[in-house]
């Protein structure tokens, strides 16, 4: 499984294809009166925007780290697993990556509650609107998406904090090989 996810991380076109297929399916399920072509084109637009954002973020992370995309994927995997790089060059790359991710997420303290309120308002409007029964599943999906997003944000912050602590003392011999994993 680990090899499959690493392969997927190195090949963004597979993510794009899977994203497009799932978005097309969801759009067809939510709007059965629209044509399949319409749903596919709409999903293609959403996928293109998402892939553009992901590519931009990866490029900025590579620049901040001072390494290529393969190294970024490797360091990102280590960050997810809580593994501290063994060599000093790897530690420095990881420090720069963690600092970049911390800088990127600095506004989540106020942005996340605001975003949750907006998404919750959309879910509420979907449920009380004239087509409420039709959008019950969409409203429930929005609520599940909010919960998932909050969980991912907390997990990411925990991982970044644990890696910062591990890298701060990573030069000592007593440092464990893994930073707090959750």
Secondary structure, 3 states (H helix, E strand, C coil): CHHHHHHHHHCHHHHHHHHHHHHHHHHHHHCCCCCHHHHHHHHHHHHHHHHHHHHHHHHHHHHHHCCCHHHHHHHHHHHHHCECCCCHHHHHHHHHHHHHHHHHCCCHHHHHHHHHHHHHHHHHHHHHCCCHHHHHHHHHHHHHHHHHHHHHHHHHHHHHHHHHHHHHCCCCCCCCCECCCC
